[in-house]
Amino acid sequence: MNMIEKGPAHDAYAMPELKEDFAAEVDLASRWLGGSVLAASDESFGDKESLLTPTPSAFVPGNYGPRGEIVDGWETKRRREPGHDWALVRLGAAGIITGIDVDTSFFTGNFPTTCRIEACGVEGYPGPKALQSAETEWIEIVQRSPLKGDAHNRFEVSDRRRFTHIRLSAFPDGGIARLRVYGHVVPDPRVFDGLTIDLASQDHGGQVVASSDGFYTSAAMLNRPDKARNMGDGWETRRRRDGGNDHAIISLALPGHVRLVEIDTAHFKYNASAEVALSGAGEATPGDDGWAPLLSRRPLQPDTRHVFRVARTSEPVSCVRLDAYPDGGISRVRLWGKVDPAARLAAGYRWFNALPTGQARQVLAEQGVSAEIAERLIAARPLAEESIASFAGLGLTGVKAMLEGSGDEN
């Protein structure tokens, strides 16, 4: 694999007033999304959990504890026997991985010489023992490659399958400060059927794609699935000295019908936005006149969770523009609603077509599909609504419903 820089930031809307750029990928392993280090071969000098700490690594030389110099990262003991060290990571959001950053910041004489990264896609919540068993299909996505010390070692990933876990192997031992797994969320649409969800959440693949200002903190935090921890864990703009207002644009995880809007100004006590309004668009990249009102201008209170009902719309919304007047801070935005049936259908096929073979077999087996028919379905991928019809008469009603949705009304 070639070492590369992380994909360039982009502004999907190219609106003249926008001043921030946002990356096309998210960190699928982020703790903000629920990522976790399940197990590691050794963590004598530095805890495995530090790999996913959201903040950059920090180090104070000469600061010692019972285990030696205190490090901000995962560090194993000096290996005196054959083999190598490893760590198992469950992604916070399953998806297609586009790049990985193996960050060895502050590890200068004690970093691994090489690393390898494998990934797998599995159903449910297997533990380390099951993941390490022969039944799990591990796929190499970064071949064994050299590492540099005190550096961001970035690797491009070309495999376009959907993964749920990764295994980081460090040869032969040493320290790694942080691990970032960049990519695109591919949600399991089965969990949406019949439910109202936060259509904007990063959990499902929603992204803040642009904002007018992020002087103090970025608008990219608005749609995190958690609660803000402090004033720095939200969107705060500079003080406006003109007659305009700030705004942020959120691309929904899936087009849908928004029913309820939640605007949370938690921790913003003296600098919350005074008012907000929301508009939506069915197009992914609307022009200035492509926005339709969703929520009229409403006053906000500091340090308060606000809930507003939204009038029903006949057409699904793909993205939302939040206007904040005149400036200030908002910690979280939730857009509660149901996925549009057409979007649910497309999401079902996208999800199944991206599954690794082993997980696809498991999914079909749980639907009662015979091994023979399962192999035929898997070989026929990428499946589409038209191609699944060619399997009519084989008792695949459950599979079709799984792929296309239950047909619940919005």
C-alpha positions, 0 to 999 in steps of 0.5 A: 500500500502507498502512504498517502495524505487523507482525502482532500477536504471538500465543499459540496455546495460551493456557495460563495459565503462558505468558509469551512471545508469538510472531509468527505470521510468520517472516522468509523472507529471514533469513540464519538460513534461508539468505537471500541478496542475489544482486545490486545495481545499486550498493553504493558506500557500503554493502554489499548483504549488510547488508540481511539481517544478522539483528541490528538496524542499528548506527551510530557517527557520525564513523567513516570509511573509504576509501569515506566514513562507515561505514554498517551497511546498503546505500547507493548513490552519488548518482545523476546519471542517470535510473533507480533502484537495485535489489537482488535477494534470494533468500528463505531459505525460499519462502513466502507473504509477508504483510508487508515492513519496509524499515528505514532506521534511521540513514539521515536525509538519504540514504534513498530517497524511495520504494521498490517491491517485486516478487516471483517464483516460479521453479524451481531456483537461477537467477542474477541474469542469468536473474532479470532476463531477460524470461522471469521473471514479476515480480509487484508486491507493494508498489506504489511507496510513500514512505519515511521516514528512520530508521524502520521502513517496514512494508507489508502484502502481500495477494498469497497466492502462493508466492514464492522471490525478491524485487526491491527498487527504491529511487528514485532512490538512497540507503541502506536498513539492513535488509530483512525479509520476513515470511510463512509458509513453504510448503515444496516437498513433493517434497523430502520423499518417501522421506526423514527430515527435521527436522519441527520446522525453520524451513526447512520451516515449523516454529515455536516457538509458546509457552514458559514463559520467555525471560528471557535468550534466546527459545525461538524460536531452538530450531528454527533449521536451523543450529548455534548460534554462541554461548550467546546463540544458543539458549534460556535461561531465568531461574533458577527458585526454585520447584518447577516447570520450563520448557517450550516448544511447537513446531508441526511444519512438517507432521504426521509420525512422530518417530523421533529427537530431538536435544537440543543444549546447545552453548555452555551449559557452566554453565547447561544444563538438567539434564533434558528430556522430550518429549510430542506431540499430534496436535491443533494446539492440545491441552489440558493432557490432550492430550499423549502421552509421546514421550521420558521424562525424560532427563539432559543434559550441558552443551555436548553434542549428545544423540540419543535414539530415540523409540518408534514411535507409531501416530498422527502428531504435529502439535506437541511439548512440550519440558519442561526441568528445572528451567530453564537453556539449550538451543541446538537441538532437532531432531525427525527423522522422516517426513511423514505421507502425509495431510499430504504429500498436503495439502502437495502441493496447497497448494504447487502451488495457491500457485505463480505461473503461470509457475512452475506452467507450468515445473513441469508442463512438467518432468512432460511435460505439454503446454502445452494441458493445463497451461493447463487445470490451472492454470485449474482451481486450486485443485486438490484430490484430487477435482478432479485425478481429473476429468483422468483419462485425460490421462496425468497419473500423474506429476503426481498422484504429484508432488502427492500423494507417492510413497506410501513407507511410514513 
